[in-house]
């Protein structure tokens, strides 16, 4: 049985004290915490191990290891400056896997949510549609979200399918309706 890697906790916090607070909460919730982001487990999916890895992200190699571990289902508590390039890129990359928070006191909600019955857009799709609604081109929205143009077009096509519309313009309008209704 394998779990859903999107449900593993992902935090990017500013200090070691913030990371300690998050790690204590995760340990009380049954997560095993370990320093460093390298995974030695032979199995690809480590979600069921409930492993939360933590450490300071000082360079792109460490950020890559953290992202790789998150993709395999490990929880991540990264200490990084989110105003620096590495921190911003890490946040954007982790958000492609699932929810990420920079608030050490926030409960990430790592349990599956009840289906509200309406269309559910991924955070990346919402971000792109939000930028398009603000008047940006797809290319500008892709660059702002650290995506290639091809990936952005694919995400928008997926959003059109989820929303049941044919054009990007219709998708933006449907997104704006959803946002206004609080979905």
N, C-alpha and C positions, 0 to 999 in steps of 0.2 A: 504494500500500500504506500502510495506517495502522496505528499501534501501539495499545497499550492504555494510556490515560492513567492507569489504576490502577497501572501499573508504574513510573511516573516517581517519582524520589526526592522525599520531602517531609520536611523537617527544620524544627523550630522550636527554636532554640537561644537561650541566655541572653546570649551575648556575641559581639563581633566576632571574637575569637580562636577561639571554637568554630566560627563560620561559616567562617573561613579554613581550618581543618582539614578541614571537610567539603568545601569547594570544591576544595581541592587533591586530595582523593581522587576527587571527581567528574571533575575535569579529567584525572587519570591514567586514569580509566575511559572517556575519550572524550567526556565531556560538554563543551559550550561554555558557559562561565559569563558572565553579564552582570548588572551592577547595575541594579536597578529592576525593577518587576513589570509594566510596560506592554508589551503585545505589539503590534507594528506589522504583523506578517505577515498578509496577506490571508486565507490558508487558516485555517480553524477549527482543525483538528487539527495541532498542532505537535510531536506525539510523536516523529516520525521525525527531527526536527531535533536531538534530544538537547540541548535548551537548558535550562540550569539558571539560574534567576533568583534574585537574592539582594538583601537589603536589610533595613533596620530597619522594623518595623511600629509606628508611633507613633500611628496613628489608624485609625478604621474605614474611611476611604476607601482607604488603603494596604492594609489587610487585604482589602478587597473586590477590589482589583486582583490581589493574590496568589492569592486563591481563584479568580478568573476565569482566571488564567494556568494554575493547576493543573488546572482543569476542561478546559482546551484541550490538556493533555498536557505542559506544561512542568514541569521539576523545580523545586522551591521550597526555598530555604534562608532562612527568616525569622528575624530576630533580634527576640525579643519576650519579655516577662516573662509566663510562663505562669500566674502567680498573679493577674495583673490580668485584668479583664473582657475586654479585647480579645484577650489571649493565649489565654485559655480558649475564647473563642468561635472564634478562628482554628483552634485545635486541633480542636475539635468539627466545624467546617465542613470542614476538610481531611480528617478521618477519614471523612467521608461519601464521599470520592472514592477513598480507599485508605489503606494504612498510613502512619502518621506517627510520627516519633520525636523525642524531645527530647534524646537522647543523641548528642552529636557523634561518638562513637567507634563507634556502632552501624552495622552494614551493614544497609541497609534491605531487602536482598533484592529488587532490582528486576528479577529474572528470574522468569518464570512458574514456579510450584511444580508438582511432579508431583502428579497427582490421587491422593489417598490412598484413593479408592474410596468413602468415606462421604459423608454430606451436608456441604456446605460453606456455613456461614452467614457473611454479611457482618459486619464488626466492629460496625456499627450494630445489626444484629439480635441479635448476642450481648450487646451492652450492654443492650438493652431486656429480653431474656429474663433476664439476670442480675439486673436490678432487680426484675422480676416475681417471680423465684424468691426474692428477699429480702423479699417481702411488699408491695412498692409497687404502687399502682394504675397503670393504663396512663397516666392523666393525669400522675401524679407522675413516672413514668419518662420520659415525653415531655419534661416541663419540665426535668428534670435532664440530659437529653441534648440540650437546645436544639432540640427538634423540636416541631412543631405536633402536636396530638392526632391530626389526620387523617393526617399522615405517619407517626406512630408506629403507628397502626392498620394502615396500608398495609404497613409494614415487618414487623409481626407476622404479617399475612396471608401475606406472601411467605415468612416463616420457617416458617409452618405448611405451606405448599406444599412447601418444600424438605425438611422433616422428614417429610412424608407423613402428617400428622395433621389432624383436623378442628377441634379446639377449641384455644383459647389455653392452657388448662390442660394439655392433652396435649402442646402444644409446649414448655411449661416443663418438664414431666417428661422429655420426650425430650432437651431441652437439658441437663438435669441428668445424665441417663445418659451423654450424650456427654462432658460435662465430667469425669465420674468416670472414664470409660474413657480419658481423655487425648486425645480427638479435637479 
